[in-house]
Amino acid sequence: MTAHTTTVHAEPGTQEILITREFDAPRELVFKACTDPQLIPQWWGPRYLSTEVDKMDVRPGGQWRFLNRDA
């Protein structure tokens, strides 16, 4: 098994978080998993909660909102 590197950077006083992680998967598949509203509920959040994609605009400056509920 390959070790994955994850870094998290948050600037004080801003509302932005930069998370960088390496995945052992093709780039196109990782991008699709992070941008396809049908795939997000399969991996987002704790397993004991259901996830609903309320809005998802992955363009620069876009917004996304996921709702987690008790399953």
C-alpha positions in Angstrom: 0.0 0.0 0.0 1.3 3.4 -0.9 1.4 6.2 1.7 -0.7 9.2 0.8 0.5 12.7 1.6 -2.1 15.3 2.7 -1.4 18.9 3.6 -3.8 21.5 4.9 -3.2 25.2 4.8 -5.5 27.9 6.2 -4.6 31.6 6.3 -5.8 33.4 9.5 -8.5 35.9 8.7 -9.7 34.3 5.5 -12.5 31.8 4.6 -10.3 29.6 2.5 -8.7 26.3 3.2 -6.3 24.7 0.7 -6.1 20.9 1.0 -3.5 19.0 -1.1 -3.5 15.2 -1.3 -1.9 12.6 -3.5 -4.1 9.8 -4.8 -3.0 6.5 -6.3 -5.6 6.8 -9.2 -5.7 8.4 -12.6 -6.1 12.2 -12.5 -9.3 12.1 -14.6 -11.0 9.7 -12.2 -10.1 11.8 -9.1 -11.4 15.0 -10.8 -14.6 13.2 -11.7 -15.1 11.9 -8.2 -14.7 15.5 -6.8 -16.9 17.2 -9.4 -19.7 14.8 -10.3 -22.8 15.5 -8.1 -23.8 11.8 -8.6 -20.5 10.6 -7.1 -20.1 13.0 -4.2 -22.6 11.2 -1.9 -20.7 7.9 -2.3 -17.6 9.2 -0.5 -18.3 12.6 1.2 -18.7 12.8 5.0 -19.1 10.1 7.7 -20.6 6.9 6.6 -23.4 7.2 9.1 -24.8 10.3 7.4 -26.4 10.7 4.0 -25.1 13.4 1.7 -27.2 15.5 -0.6 -25.6 17.8 -3.2 -27.6 21.1 -2.8 -25.6 23.1 -5.3 -22.3 22.5 -7.1 -20.6 25.0 -9.4 -17.0 23.8 -9.8 -15.9 26.7 -11.9 -13.4 29.2 -10.5 -15.3 31.4 -8.1 -18.2 28.9 -8.0 -19.9 27.6 -4.9 -20.9 24.2 -3.6 -23.1 23.1 -0.8 -23.5 19.6 0.5 -26.1 18.7 3.2 -25.4 15.8 5.6 -28.3 14.2 7.4 -28.8 11.3 9.7 -29.3 8.2 7.5 
